[in-house]
């Protein structure tokens, strides 16, 4: 617990130190910060995902998520239609999800907090259950110059008509521009 608090407070301290000098600039109407620049255009990413149980005795799981999106600047925000393909393993069952997504990012200096949502199809193996896949959540990326960024995403994911209802945590690291 102490390690988690330390990590969270360190993450917050770095975010504040990096953002404070640039927040005034963003509030004056300049929308061309590094986070704005890095969220426009085509972006594709793949990353590990941790599935957390919604109940105390529930199983943990993991998998991979492949995301693609195209960011379009709309004033101080970036609207990004895209898609997600994900595969997980939880309780010895395979889970697959394919869906279109929408992401709304509000870049402020090097910080890029965002909301994410999607609706598509999903299925579980073994008993061959399938249903409507639902996704909702958000995240934060911190851009260090135009070459490196890191952050994390937390979402709620469910597949209707199945037992698949979970919270996911996905870390992110980005290189290049």
Phi, psi and omega in degrees: 000317181297321179295320179296316178297318179298314180297316180295317181290325177296316178301315180294318180298316178297316180300315180294315181297324180284326188273325189307312182297338186257349183297318180300319178300315181294327181284342178278002177105359177276118183254010186258044175286175182297322180293322177297313181299318184282351179256356177271151177085191183283129178227130178230136180213154175226142181198161177287151180226134176255128178260126181252141181289149176272346176237156186303324183262008183286162182278153171267160178207182180200172179175199179234146178233131175247121180240146171221144179204161176233110184277130179239122180290133177225086184067231181276003181243168173236123176259128186228100170289149182192204180207161181221135171234126183221147175227130183229163170232126179213130181055037179074009180245143174274142179232132177235140182222133174226127182200150167285149181229166172224136181232134177242115183248139177241083182292135175226104184060235180273354182269140180224078174286148182211159172247148184220140177212157178194155176221130181200216180241149179212157179209158177240144178276183179074298177261004179049056176264146176213165180181191179283124179269129181241141181221134174207139180170205181190181181193184179216130172245141176243119184263122177256098185066201181260008186249332189221142175212150176217159180175197181205159179229140175234131181222159169256129179231140179214153172237115184300147179076008179227176177276000183284100174215112188210162171257136180242148175236126180231114175284157181220137172225132181233138177238148175087177182230000000 
